[in-house]
Amino acid sequence: MPFPLTAPLPRRLLLAAGAAVAAGAAVPGAAQPVDAARATGFIQSTGQELVGAINGGGGAPQRRERVAGILRRAVDVDGVGRFILGRYWRQASAEEQAQYLRLFEEIIIRNLSARFGEYQGVRFSLGRSQQRTEDDVLVNTVVERPNAAAFSLDWRVSEIGGQPRIVDVIAEGTSLRLTTRSEYSAVIGRNGGRVAALLDAMRSQVAQLAAREGR
């Protein structure tokens, strides 16, 4: 199911993680072998941090800021962003690449932190972990919210720069990075292969998100 570029991402994926993330080749040398136990421990500690930030004191803006800080540390935003852009990354100029990564981080962090901050009373538990390849592990979690059915999320974890990082979130079989890549590619394709057209659409989305948050 496509996610319109100018609309908020579905709530289940927004609750998932950070990330907003793809067919195509990964950045050469970006990922190193990751241990399943290490990946599981990383997701457990990150989940506990997020729950603490969400359920902590202060208003929604304060909760969003706390969540945003955790997501910036936990998600490989640059790597996910390059992966999503796929072959268009190589076609973009250095300036377009820099603008794209800046906008991508702002969209992902604003979307995720805003949605996370709405759900006080969240609980988080671990399911099973699966070593997919030596470079990534899927860690299953169950997220519970007050007055709502619990749901399952899979977090894809890789070792980036010597640290575990979230590189994808899968909800009900839907990959955040695969879906976003398809959407971004469609925007570029409709505009003659111009990455600049995607940047314009992303700027519009940032403006909408800022207006929604009142800042």
PyMOL CGO cylinders between C-alpha atoms (Angstrom):
from pymol import cmd
from pymol.cgo import CYLINDER

trace = [
    CYLINDER, 0.00, 0.00, 0.00, 1.68, 3.24, -1.07, 0.3, 1, 1, 1, 1, 1, 1,
    CYLINDER, 1.68, 3.24, -1.07, 2.33, 6.05, 1.40, 0.3, 1, 1, 1, 1, 1, 1,
    CYLINDER, 2.33, 6.05, 1.40, 1.57, 9.46, -0.17, 0.3, 1, 1, 1, 1, 1, 1,
    CYLINDER, 1.57, 9.46, -0.17, 4.58, 11.69, 0.11, 0.3, 1, 1, 1, 1, 1, 1,
    CYLINDER, 4.58, 11.69, 0.11, 2.55, 14.62, 1.31, 0.3, 1, 1, 1, 1, 1, 1,
    CYLINDER, 2.55, 14.62, 1.31, 0.56, 12.69, 3.91, 0.3, 1, 1, 1, 1, 1, 1,
    CYLINDER, 0.56, 12.69, 3.91, 1.56, 11.33, 7.34, 0.3, 1, 1, 1, 1, 1, 1,
    CYLINDER, 1.56, 11.33, 7.34, 2.75, 7.72, 7.33, 0.3, 1, 1, 1, 1, 1, 1,
    CYLINDER, 2.75, 7.72, 7.33, 0.35, 5.05, 8.61, 0.3, 1, 1, 1, 1, 1, 1,
    CYLINDER, 0.35, 5.05, 8.61, 0.19, 4.95, 12.41, 0.3, 1, 1, 1, 1, 1, 1,
    CYLINDER, 0.19, 4.95, 12.41, 1.48, 1.42, 12.80, 0.3, 1, 1, 1, 1, 1, 1,
    CYLINDER, 1.48, 1.42, 12.80, 4.61, 2.17, 10.82, 0.3, 1, 1, 1, 1, 1, 1,
    CYLINDER, 4.61, 2.17, 10.82, 4.98, 5.53, 12.51, 0.3, 1, 1, 1, 1, 1, 1,
    CYLINDER, 4.98, 5.53, 12.51, 4.85, 3.79, 15.87, 0.3, 1, 1, 1, 1, 1, 1,
    CYLINDER, 4.85, 3.79, 15.87, 7.39, 1.33, 14.62, 0.3, 1, 1, 1, 1, 1, 1,
    CYLINDER, 7.39, 1.33, 14.62, 10.62, 3.11, 14.85, 0.3, 1, 1, 1, 1, 1, 1,
    CYLINDER, 10.62, 3.11, 14.85, 12.59, 5.11, 13.38, 0.3, 1, 1, 1, 1, 1, 1,
    CYLINDER, 12.59, 5.11, 13.38, 12.74, 4.80, 10.46, 0.3, 1, 1, 1, 1, 1, 1,
    CYLINDER, 12.74, 4.80, 10.46, 11.57, 6.04, 8.07, 0.3, 1, 1, 1, 1, 1, 1,
    CYLINDER, 11.57, 6.04, 8.07, 13.40, 2.70, 4.46, 0.3, 1, 1, 1, 1, 1, 1,
    CYLINDER, 13.40, 2.70, 4.46, 14.55, -1.02, -0.79, 0.3, 1, 1, 1, 1, 1, 1,
    CYLINDER, 14.55, -1.02, -0.79, 15.44, -2.87, -3.62, 0.3, 1, 1, 1, 1, 1, 1,
    CYLINDER, 15.44, -2.87, -3.62, 18.78, -1.85, -4.99, 0.3, 1, 1, 1, 1, 1, 1,
    CYLINDER, 18.78, -1.85, -4.99, 22.28, -2.16, -3.63, 0.3, 1, 1, 1, 1, 1, 1,
    CYLINDER, 22.28, -2.16, -3.63, 23.28, -1.08, -0.15, 0.3, 1, 1, 1, 1, 1, 1,
    CYLINDER, 23.28, -1.08, -0.15, 26.15, 1.32, 0.39, 0.3, 1, 1, 1, 1, 1, 1,
    CYLINDER, 26.15, 1.32, 0.39, 29.36, -0.72, -0.11, 0.3, 1, 1, 1, 1, 1, 1,
    CYLINDER, 29.36, -0.72, -0.11, 31.07, -1.59, 3.16, 0.3, 1, 1, 1, 1, 1, 1,
    CYLINDER, 31.07, -1.59, 3.16, 28.36, 0.07, 5.27, 0.3, 1, 1, 1, 1, 1, 1,
    CYLINDER, 28.36, 0.07, 5.27, 27.25, -3.02, 7.22, 0.3, 1, 1, 1, 1, 1, 1,
    CYLINDER, 27.25, -3.02, 7.22, 29.38, -5.43, 9.22, 0.3, 1, 1, 1, 1, 1, 1,
    CYLINDER, 29.38, -5.43, 9.22, 28.47, -8.80, 10.76, 0.3, 1, 1, 1, 1, 1, 1,
    CYLINDER, 28.47, -8.80, 10.76, 25.97, -8.41, 13.60, 0.3, 1, 1, 1, 1, 1, 1,
    CYLINDER, 25.97, -8.41, 13.60, 25.34, -10.77, 16.51, 0.3, 1, 1, 1, 1, 1, 1,
    CYLINDER, 25.34, -10.77, 16.51, 21.71, -11.73, 17.17, 0.3, 1, 1, 1, 1, 1, 1,
    CYLINDER, 21.71, -11.73, 17.17, 22.03, -11.35, 20.93, 0.3, 1, 1, 1, 1, 1, 1,
    CYLINDER, 22.03, -11.35, 20.93, 23.62, -7.92, 20.53, 0.3, 1, 1, 1, 1, 1, 1,
    CYLINDER, 23.62, -7.92, 20.53, 20.86, -6.83, 18.12, 0.3, 1, 1, 1, 1, 1, 1,
    CYLINDER, 20.86, -6.83, 18.12, 18.17, -8.07, 20.49, 0.3, 1, 1, 1, 1, 1, 1,
    CYLINDER, 18.17, -8.07, 20.49, 19.71, -6.26, 23.43, 0.3, 1, 1, 1, 1, 1, 1,
    CYLINDER, 19.71, -6.26, 23.43, 19.91, -3.08, 21.37, 0.3, 1, 1, 1, 1, 1, 1,
    CYLINDER, 19.91, -3.08, 21.37, 16.21, -3.21, 20.48, 0.3, 1, 1, 1, 1, 1, 1,
    CYLINDER, 16.21, -3.21, 20.48, 15.28, -4.01, 24.07, 0.3, 1, 1, 1, 1, 1, 1,
    CYLINDER, 15.28, -4.01, 24.07, 17.22, -1.03, 25.45, 0.3, 1, 1, 1, 1, 1, 1,
    CYLINDER, 17.22, -1.03, 25.45, 15.98, 1.29, 22.67, 0.3, 1, 1, 1, 1, 1, 1,
    CYLINDER, 15.98, 1.29, 22.67, 12.40, 0.20, 23.28, 0.3, 1, 1, 1, 1, 1, 1,
    CYLINDER, 12.40, 0.20, 23.28, 12.75, 0.85, 26.99, 0.3, 1, 1, 1, 1, 1, 1,
    CYLINDER, 12.75, 0.85, 26.99, 14.17, 4.30, 26.25, 0.3, 1, 1, 1, 1, 1, 1,
    CYLINDER, 14.17, 4.30, 26.25, 11.28, 5.10, 23.92, 0.3, 1, 1, 1, 1, 1, 1,
    CYLINDER, 11.28, 5.10, 23.92, 8.68, 3.92, 26.41, 0.3, 1, 1, 1, 1, 1, 1,
    CYLINDER, 8.68, 3.92, 26.41, 10.30, 6.02, 29.13, 0.3, 1, 1, 1, 1, 1, 1,
    CYLINDER, 10.30, 6.02, 29.13, 10.31, 9.07, 26.87, 0.3, 1, 1, 1, 1, 1, 1,
    CYLINDER, 10.31, 9.07, 26.87, 6.69, 8.57, 25.82, 0.3, 1, 1, 1, 1, 1, 1,
    CYLINDER, 6.69, 8.57, 25.82, 5.36, 7.89, 29.30, 0.3, 1, 1, 1, 1, 1, 1,
    CYLINDER, 5.36, 7.89, 29.30, 7.46, 10.56, 30.99, 0.3, 1, 1, 1, 1, 1, 1,
    CYLINDER, 7.46, 10.56, 30.99, 6.26, 13.94, 32.18, 0.3, 1, 1, 1, 1, 1, 1,
    CYLINDER, 6.26, 13.94, 32.18, 5.75, 17.10, 30.15, 0.3, 1, 1, 1, 1, 1, 1,
    CYLINDER, 5.75, 17.10, 30.15, 3.51, 17.92, 27.26, 0.3, 1, 1, 1, 1, 1, 1,
    CYLINDER, 3.51, 17.92, 27.26, 3.48, 16.43, 23.76, 0.3, 1, 1, 1, 1, 1, 1,
    CYLINDER, 3.48, 16.43, 23.76, 6.22, 18.77, 22.42, 0.3, 1, 1, 1, 1, 1, 1,
    CYLINDER, 6.22, 18.77, 22.42, 8.59, 17.73, 25.20, 0.3, 1, 1, 1, 1, 1, 1,
    CYLINDER, 8.59, 17.73, 25.20, 7.83, 14.06, 24.64, 0.3, 1, 1, 1, 1, 1, 1,
    CYLINDER, 7.83, 14.06, 24.64, 8.42, 14.45, 20.90, 0.3, 1, 1, 1, 1, 1, 1,
    CYLINDER, 8.42, 14.45, 20.90, 11.82, 16.05, 21.51, 0.3, 1, 1, 1, 1, 1, 1,
    CYLINDER, 11.82, 16.05, 21.51, 12.87, 13.23, 23.82, 0.3, 1, 1, 1, 1, 1, 1,
    CYLINDER, 12.87, 13.23, 23.82, 11.75, 10.61, 21.31, 0.3, 1, 1, 1, 1, 1, 1,
    CYLINDER, 11.75, 10.61, 21.31, 13.50, 12.44, 18.44, 0.3, 1, 1, 1, 1, 1, 1,
    CYLINDER, 13.50, 12.44, 18.44, 16.81, 12.30, 20.31, 0.3, 1, 1, 1, 1, 1, 1,
    CYLINDER, 16.81, 12.30, 20.31, 16.49, 8.55, 20.81, 0.3, 1, 1, 1, 1, 1, 1,
    CYLINDER, 16.49, 8.55, 20.81, 15.57, 7.95, 17.17, 0.3, 1, 1, 1, 1, 1, 1,
    CYLINDER, 15.57, 7.95, 17.17, 18.53, 9.94, 15.88, 0.3, 1, 1, 1, 1, 1, 1,
    CYLINDER, 18.53, 9.94, 15.88, 20.84, 7.66, 17.88, 0.3, 1, 1, 1, 1, 1, 1,
    CYLINDER, 20.84, 7.66, 17.88, 19.05, 4.42, 17.05, 0.3, 1, 1, 1, 1, 1, 1,
    CYLINDER, 19.05, 4.42, 17.05, 18.26, 4.70, 13.33, 0.3, 1, 1, 1, 1, 1, 1,
    CYLINDER, 18.26, 4.70, 13.33, 20.83, 4.70, 10.52, 0.3, 1, 1, 1, 1, 1, 1,
    CYLINDER, 20.83, 4.70, 10.52, 19.08, 7.66, 8.92, 0.3, 1, 1, 1, 1, 1, 1,
    CYLINDER, 19.08, 7.66, 8.92, 21.78, 8.43, 6.32, 0.3, 1, 1, 1, 1, 1, 1,
    CYLINDER, 21.78, 8.43, 6.32, 22.20, 4.81, 5.27, 0.3, 1, 1, 1, 1, 1, 1,
    CYLINDER, 22.20, 4.81, 5.27, 18.45, 4.24, 5.06, 0.3, 1, 1, 1, 1, 1, 1,
    CYLINDER, 18.45, 4.24, 5.06, 18.04, 7.46, 3.10, 0.3, 1, 1, 1, 1, 1, 1,
    CYLINDER, 18.04, 7.46, 3.10, 20.68, 6.47, 0.52, 0.3, 1, 1, 1, 1, 1, 1,
    CYLINDER, 20.68, 6.47, 0.52, 19.22, 2.98, 0.27, 0.3, 1, 1, 1, 1, 1, 1,
    CYLINDER, 19.22, 2.98, 0.27, 15.76, 4.37, -0.42, 0.3, 1, 1, 1, 1, 1, 1,
    CYLINDER, 15.76, 4.37, -0.42, 16.97, 6.74, -3.14, 0.3, 1, 1, 1, 1, 1, 1,
    CYLINDER, 16.97, 6.74, -3.14, 18.61, 3.75, -4.86, 0.3, 1, 1, 1, 1, 1, 1,
    CYLINDER, 18.61, 3.75, -4.86, 20.07, 4.40, -8.31, 0.3, 1, 1, 1, 1, 1, 1,
    CYLINDER, 20.07, 4.40, -8.31, 19.00, 8.04, -8.14, 0.3, 1, 1, 1, 1, 1, 1,
    CYLINDER, 19.00, 8.04, -8.14, 21.57, 8.62, -5.41, 0.3, 1, 1, 1, 1, 1, 1,
    CYLINDER, 21.57, 8.62, -5.41, 24.35, 8.31, -7.98, 0.3, 1, 1, 1, 1, 1, 1,
    CYLINDER, 24.35, 8.31, -7.98, 22.52, 10.60, -10.39, 0.3, 1, 1, 1, 1, 1, 1,
    CYLINDER, 22.52, 10.60, -10.39, 22.04, 13.37, -7.82, 0.3, 1, 1, 1, 1, 1, 1,
    CYLINDER, 22.04, 13.37, -7.82, 24.59, 16.16, -7.50, 0.3, 1, 1, 1, 1, 1, 1,
    CYLINDER, 24.59, 16.16, -7.50, 26.55, 16.50, -4.26, 0.3, 1, 1, 1, 1, 1, 1,
    CYLINDER, 26.55, 16.50, -4.26, 24.33, 19.44, -3.29, 0.3, 1, 1, 1, 1, 1, 1,
    CYLINDER, 24.33, 19.44, -3.29, 21.17, 17.44, -4.03, 0.3, 1, 1, 1, 1, 1, 1,
    CYLINDER, 21.17, 17.44, -4.03, 22.48, 14.52, -1.98, 0.3, 1, 1, 1, 1, 1, 1,
    CYLINDER, 22.48, 14.52, -1.98, 23.14, 16.79, 0.99, 0.3, 1, 1, 1, 1, 1, 1,
    CYLINDER, 23.14, 16.79, 0.99, 19.71, 18.45, 0.71, 0.3, 1, 1, 1, 1, 1, 1,
    CYLINDER, 19.71, 18.45, 0.71, 18.00, 15.09, 0.36, 0.3, 1, 1, 1, 1, 1, 1,
    CYLINDER, 18.00, 15.09, 0.36, 19.61, 13.62, 3.49, 0.3, 1, 1, 1, 1, 1, 1,
    CYLINDER, 19.61, 13.62, 3.49, 18.76, 16.73, 5.51, 0.3, 1, 1, 1, 1, 1, 1,
    CYLINDER, 18.76, 16.73, 5.51, 15.12, 16.66, 4.38, 0.3, 1, 1, 1, 1, 1, 1,
    CYLINDER, 15.12, 16.66, 4.38, 14.83, 12.90, 4.80, 0.3, 1, 1, 1, 1, 1, 1,
    CYLINDER, 14.83, 12.90, 4.80, 16.04, 13.05, 8.39, 0.3, 1, 1, 1, 1, 1, 1,
    CYLINDER, 16.04, 13.05, 8.39, 13.64, 15.87, 9.21, 0.3, 1, 1, 1, 1, 1, 1,
    CYLINDER, 13.64, 15.87, 9.21, 10.66, 14.04, 7.69, 0.3, 1, 1, 1, 1, 1, 1,
    CYLINDER, 10.66, 14.04, 7.69, 11.41, 10.73, 9.39, 0.3, 1, 1, 1, 1, 1, 1,
    CYLINDER, 11.41, 10.73, 9.39, 12.20, 12.23, 12.79, 0.3, 1, 1, 1, 1, 1, 1,
    CYLINDER, 12.20, 12.23, 12.79, 9.28, 14.68, 12.76, 0.3, 1, 1, 1, 1, 1, 1,
    CYLINDER, 9.28, 14.68, 12.76, 6.81, 11.98, 11.68, 0.3, 1, 1, 1, 1, 1, 1,
    CYLINDER, 6.81, 11.98, 11.68, 7.97, 9.33, 14.11, 0.3, 1, 1, 1, 1, 1, 1,
    CYLINDER, 7.97, 9.33, 14.11, 8.56, 11.57, 17.11, 0.3, 1, 1, 1, 1, 1, 1,
    CYLINDER, 8.56, 11.57, 17.11, 5.18, 13.30, 16.69, 0.3, 1, 1, 1, 1, 1, 1,
    CYLINDER, 5.18, 13.30, 16.69, 3.34, 9.97, 16.56, 0.3, 1, 1, 1, 1, 1, 1,
    CYLINDER, 3.34, 9.97, 16.56, 5.30, 8.37, 19.37, 0.3, 1, 1, 1, 1, 1, 1,
    CYLINDER, 5.30, 8.37, 19.37, 4.59, 11.36, 21.57, 0.3, 1, 1, 1, 1, 1, 1,
    CYLINDER, 4.59, 11.36, 21.57, 0.82, 10.86, 21.24, 0.3, 1, 1, 1, 1, 1, 1,
    CYLINDER, 0.82, 10.86, 21.24, 0.61, 7.51, 22.96, 0.3, 1, 1, 1, 1, 1, 1,
    CYLINDER, 0.61, 7.51, 22.96, 1.24, 7.64, 26.70, 0.3, 1, 1, 1, 1, 1, 1,
    CYLINDER, 1.24, 7.64, 26.70, 0.74, 4.32, 28.41, 0.3, 1, 1, 1, 1, 1, 1,
    CYLINDER, 0.74, 4.32, 28.41, 2.63, 2.38, 25.72, 0.3, 1, 1, 1, 1, 1, 1,
    CYLINDER, 2.63, 2.38, 25.72, 4.14, -0.98, 26.67, 0.3, 1, 1, 1, 1, 1, 1,
    CYLINDER, 4.14, -0.98, 26.67, 6.78, -2.89, 24.73, 0.3, 1, 1, 1, 1, 1, 1,
    CYLINDER, 6.78, -2.89, 24.73, 7.89, -6.53, 24.84, 0.3, 1, 1, 1, 1, 1, 1,
    CYLINDER, 7.89, -6.53, 24.84, 10.31, -8.69, 22.88, 0.3, 1, 1, 1, 1, 1, 1,
    CYLINDER, 10.31, -8.69, 22.88, 9.38, -11.61, 20.66, 0.3, 1, 1, 1, 1, 1, 1,
    CYLINDER, 9.38, -11.61, 20.66, 11.80, -13.90, 18.83, 0.3, 1, 1, 1, 1, 1, 1,
    CYLINDER, 11.80, -13.90, 18.83, 14.88, -12.86, 16.90, 0.3, 1, 1, 1, 1, 1, 1,
    CYLINDER, 14.88, -12.86, 16.90, 15.95, -14.21, 13.52, 0.3, 1, 1, 1, 1, 1, 1,
    CYLINDER, 15.95, -14.21, 13.52, 19.44, -13.99, 12.01, 0.3, 1, 1, 1, 1, 1, 1,
    CYLINDER, 19.44, -13.99, 12.01, 18.60, -13.33, 8.35, 0.3, 1, 1, 1, 1, 1, 1,
    CYLINDER, 18.60, -13.33, 8.35, 22.19, -12.99, 7.11, 0.3, 1, 1, 1, 1, 1, 1,
    CYLINDER, 22.19, -12.99, 7.11, 25.44, -12.29, 8.90, 0.3, 1, 1, 1, 1, 1, 1,
    CYLINDER, 25.44, -12.29, 8.90, 24.77, -8.60, 8.25, 0.3, 1, 1, 1, 1, 1, 1,
    CYLINDER, 24.77, -8.60, 8.25, 21.26, -8.23, 9.68, 0.3, 1, 1, 1, 1, 1, 1,
    CYLINDER, 21.26, -8.23, 9.68, 18.92, -9.56, 12.34, 0.3, 1, 1, 1, 1, 1, 1,
    CYLINDER, 18.92, -9.56, 12.34, 15.13, -9.25, 12.59, 0.3, 1, 1, 1, 1, 1, 1,
    CYLINDER, 15.13, -9.25, 12.59, 13.98, -8.60, 16.14, 0.3, 1, 1, 1, 1, 1, 1,
    CYLINDER, 13.98, -8.60, 16.14, 10.27, -9.04, 16.76, 0.3, 1, 1, 1, 1, 1, 1,
    CYLINDER, 10.27, -9.04, 16.76, 8.48, -6.87, 19.31, 0.3, 1, 1, 1, 1, 1, 1,
    CYLINDER, 8.48, -6.87, 19.31, 4.92, -6.47, 20.54, 0.3, 1, 1, 1, 1, 1, 1,
    CYLINDER, 4.92, -6.47, 20.54, 3.61, -2.95, 21.14, 0.3, 1, 1, 1, 1, 1, 1,
    CYLINDER, 3.61, -2.95, 21.14, 0.61, -2.39, 23.41, 0.3, 1, 1, 1, 1, 1, 1,
    CYLINDER, 0.61, -2.39, 23.41, -1.36, 0.85, 23.73, 0.3, 1, 1, 1, 1, 1, 1,
    CYLINDER, -1.36, 0.85, 23.73, -4.22, 1.72, 26.08, 0.3, 1, 1, 1, 1, 1, 1,
    CYLINDER, -4.22, 1.72, 26.08, -7.65, 0.85, 24.65, 0.3, 1, 1, 1, 1, 1, 1,
    CYLINDER, -7.65, 0.85, 24.65, -6.16, -0.62, 21.47, 0.3, 1, 1, 1, 1, 1, 1,
    CYLINDER, -6.16, -0.62, 21.47, -5.18, -4.04, 20.19, 0.3, 1, 1, 1, 1, 1, 1,
    CYLINDER, -5.18, -4.04, 20.19, -1.54, -5.02, 20.56, 0.3, 1, 1, 1, 1, 1, 1,
    CYLINDER, -1.54, -5.02, 20.56, 0.40, -5.39, 17.34, 0.3, 1, 1, 1, 1, 1, 1,
    CYLINDER, 0.40, -5.39, 17.34, 3.66, -6.96, 16.20, 0.3, 1, 1, 1, 1, 1, 1,
    CYLINDER, 3.66, -6.96, 16.20, 6.63, -5.13, 14.67, 0.3, 1, 1, 1, 1, 1, 1,
    CYLINDER, 6.63, -5.13, 14.67, 9.88, -6.48, 13.25, 0.3, 1, 1, 1, 1, 1, 1,
    CYLINDER, 9.88, -6.48, 13.25, 12.95, -4.26, 13.53, 0.3, 1, 1, 1, 1, 1, 1,
    CYLINDER, 12.95, -4.26, 13.53, 15.79, -4.96, 11.11, 0.3, 1, 1, 1, 1, 1, 1,
    CYLINDER, 15.79, -4.96, 11.11, 19.14, -4.31, 12.78, 0.3, 1, 1, 1, 1, 1, 1,
    CYLINDER, 19.14, -4.31, 12.78, 22.58, -4.08, 11.17, 0.3, 1, 1, 1, 1, 1, 1,
    CYLINDER, 22.58, -4.08, 11.17, 26.01, -3.19, 12.52, 0.3, 1, 1, 1, 1, 1, 1,
    CYLINDER, 26.01, -3.19, 12.52, 26.95, 0.26, 11.20, 0.3, 1, 1, 1, 1, 1, 1,
    CYLINDER, 26.95, 0.26, 11.20, 30.28, 1.82, 12.10, 0.3, 1, 1, 1, 1, 1, 1,
    CYLINDER, 30.28, 1.82, 12.10, 30.73, -0.65, 14.94, 0.3, 1, 1, 1, 1, 1, 1,
    CYLINDER, 30.73, -0.65, 14.94, 27.30, 0.04, 16.48, 0.3, 1, 1, 1, 1, 1, 1,
    CYLINDER, 27.30, 0.04, 16.48, 23.93, -1.68, 16.02, 0.3, 1, 1, 1, 1, 1, 1,
    CYLINDER, 23.93, -1.68, 16.02, 21.45, 0.51, 14.16, 0.3, 1, 1, 1, 1, 1, 1,
    CYLINDER, 21.45, 0.51, 14.16, 17.87, 0.14, 12.96, 0.3, 1, 1, 1, 1, 1, 1,
    CYLINDER, 17.87, 0.14, 12.96, 17.77, -0.04, 9.15, 0.3, 1, 1, 1, 1, 1, 1,
    CYLINDER, 17.77, -0.04, 9.15, 14.14, -1.02, 8.54, 0.3, 1, 1, 1, 1, 1, 1,
    CYLINDER, 14.14, -1.02, 8.54, 10.82, -1.60, 10.28, 0.3, 1, 1, 1, 1, 1, 1,
    CYLINDER, 10.82, -1.60, 10.28, 8.33, -4.22, 9.07, 0.3, 1, 1, 1, 1, 1, 1,
    CYLINDER, 8.33, -4.22, 9.07, 4.67, -4.10, 10.13, 0.3, 1, 1, 1, 1, 1, 1,
    CYLINDER, 4.67, -4.10, 10.13, 2.20, -6.72, 8.92, 0.3, 1, 1, 1, 1, 1, 1,
    CYLINDER, 2.20, -6.72, 8.92, 4.63, -7.75, 6.21, 0.3, 1, 1, 1, 1, 1, 1,
    CYLINDER, 4.63, -7.75, 6.21, 5.14, -4.18, 4.97, 0.3, 1, 1, 1, 1, 1, 1,
    CYLINDER, 5.14, -4.18, 4.97, 8.66, -2.76, 4.90, 0.3, 1, 1, 1, 1, 1, 1,
    CYLINDER, 8.66, -2.76, 4.90, 8.92, 0.95, 5.61, 0.3, 1, 1, 1, 1, 1, 1,
    CYLINDER, 8.92, 0.95, 5.61, 12.00, 1.41, 3.46, 0.3, 1, 1, 1, 1, 1, 1,
    CYLINDER, 12.00, 1.41, 3.46, 10.68, -0.66, 0.53, 0.3, 1, 1, 1, 1, 1, 1,
    CYLINDER, 10.68, -0.66, 0.53, 7.43, 1.28, 0.45, 0.3, 1, 1, 1, 1, 1, 1,
    CYLINDER, 7.43, 1.28, 0.45, 9.13, 4.65, 0.80, 0.3, 1, 1, 1, 1, 1, 1,
    CYLINDER, 9.13, 4.65, 0.80, 11.60, 3.77, -1.94, 0.3, 1, 1, 1, 1, 1, 1,
    CYLINDER, 11.60, 3.77, -1.94, 8.75, 2.90, -4.31, 0.3, 1, 1, 1, 1, 1, 1,
    CYLINDER, 8.75, 2.90, -4.31, 7.03, 6.19, -3.51, 0.3, 1, 1, 1, 1, 1, 1,
    CYLINDER, 7.03, 6.19, -3.51, 10.14, 8.33, -3.96, 0.3, 1, 1, 1, 1, 1, 1,
    CYLINDER, 10.14, 8.33, -3.96, 11.06, 6.55, -7.18, 0.3, 1, 1, 1, 1, 1, 1,
    CYLINDER, 11.06, 6.55, -7.18, 7.57, 7.19, -8.55, 0.3, 1, 1, 1, 1, 1, 1,
    CYLINDER, 7.57, 7.19, -8.55, 7.84, 10.92, -7.79, 0.3, 1, 1, 1, 1, 1, 1,
    CYLINDER, 7.84, 10.92, -7.79, 11.18, 11.16, -9.59, 0.3, 1, 1, 1, 1, 1, 1,
    CYLINDER, 11.18, 11.16, -9.59, 9.93, 9.03, -12.50, 0.3, 1, 1, 1, 1, 1, 1,
    CYLINDER, 9.93, 9.03, -12.50, 6.90, 11.25, -13.02, 0.3, 1, 1, 1, 1, 1, 1,
    CYLINDER, 6.90, 11.25, -13.02, 9.20, 14.25, -13.25, 0.3, 1, 1, 1, 1, 1, 1,
    CYLINDER, 9.20, 14.25, -13.25, 11.66, 13.17, -15.90, 0.3, 1, 1, 1, 1, 1, 1,
    CYLINDER, 11.66, 13.17, -15.90, 14.13, 11.54, -13.54, 0.3, 1, 1, 1, 1, 1, 1,
    CYLINDER, 14.13, 11.54, -13.54, 14.79, 14.81, -11.70, 0.3, 1, 1, 1, 1, 1, 1,
    CYLINDER, 14.79, 14.81, -11.70, 15.83, 14.40, -8.06, 0.3, 1, 1, 1, 1, 1, 1,
    CYLINDER, 15.83, 14.40, -8.06, 15.07, 18.12, -7.66, 0.3, 1, 1, 1, 1, 1, 1,
    CYLINDER, 15.07, 18.12, -7.66, 11.37, 17.32, -8.07, 0.3, 1, 1, 1, 1, 1, 1,
    CYLINDER, 11.37, 17.32, -8.07, 11.52, 14.93, -5.12, 0.3, 1, 1, 1, 1, 1, 1,
    CYLINDER, 11.52, 14.93, -5.12, 13.30, 17.57, -3.04, 0.3, 1, 1, 1, 1, 1, 1,
    CYLINDER, 13.30, 17.57, -3.04, 10.50, 20.04, -3.78, 0.3, 1, 1, 1, 1, 1, 1,
    CYLINDER, 10.50, 20.04, -3.78, 7.89, 17.50, -2.65, 0.3, 1, 1, 1, 1, 1, 1,
    CYLINDER, 7.89, 17.50, -2.65, 9.89, 16.74, 0.50, 0.3, 1, 1, 1, 1, 1, 1,
    CYLINDER, 9.89, 16.74, 0.50, 10.13, 20.46, 1.35, 0.3, 1, 1, 1, 1, 1, 1,
    CYLINDER, 10.13, 20.46, 1.35, 6.36, 20.69, 1.06, 0.3, 1, 1, 1, 1, 1, 1,
    CYLINDER, 6.36, 20.69, 1.06, 5.96, 17.74, 3.39, 0.3, 1, 1, 1, 1, 1, 1,
    CYLINDER, 5.96, 17.74, 3.39, 8.32, 19.28, 5.95, 0.3, 1, 1, 1, 1, 1, 1,
    CYLINDER, 8.32, 19.28, 5.95, 6.26, 22.48, 5.85, 0.3, 1, 1, 1, 1, 1, 1,
    CYLINDER, 6.26, 22.48, 5.85, 3.06, 20.49, 6.42, 0.3, 1, 1, 1, 1, 1, 1,
    CYLINDER, 3.06, 20.49, 6.42, 4.55, 18.58, 9.32, 0.3, 1, 1, 1, 1, 1, 1,
    CYLINDER, 4.55, 18.58, 9.32, 5.82, 21.79, 10.92, 0.3, 1, 1, 1, 1, 1, 1,
    CYLINDER, 5.82, 21.79, 10.92, 2.40, 23.41, 10.53, 0.3, 1, 1, 1, 1, 1, 1,
    CYLINDER, 2.40, 23.41, 10.53, 0.72, 20.37, 12.07, 0.3, 1, 1, 1, 1, 1, 1,
    CYLINDER, 0.72, 20.37, 12.07, 3.03, 20.60, 15.08, 0.3, 1, 1, 1, 1, 1, 1,
    CYLINDER, 3.03, 20.60, 15.08, 2.62, 24.36, 15.31, 0.3, 1, 1, 1, 1, 1, 1,
    CYLINDER, 2.62, 24.36, 15.31, 6.31, 25.05, 14.75, 0.3, 1, 1, 1, 1, 1, 1,
]
cmd.load_cgo(trace, "trace")
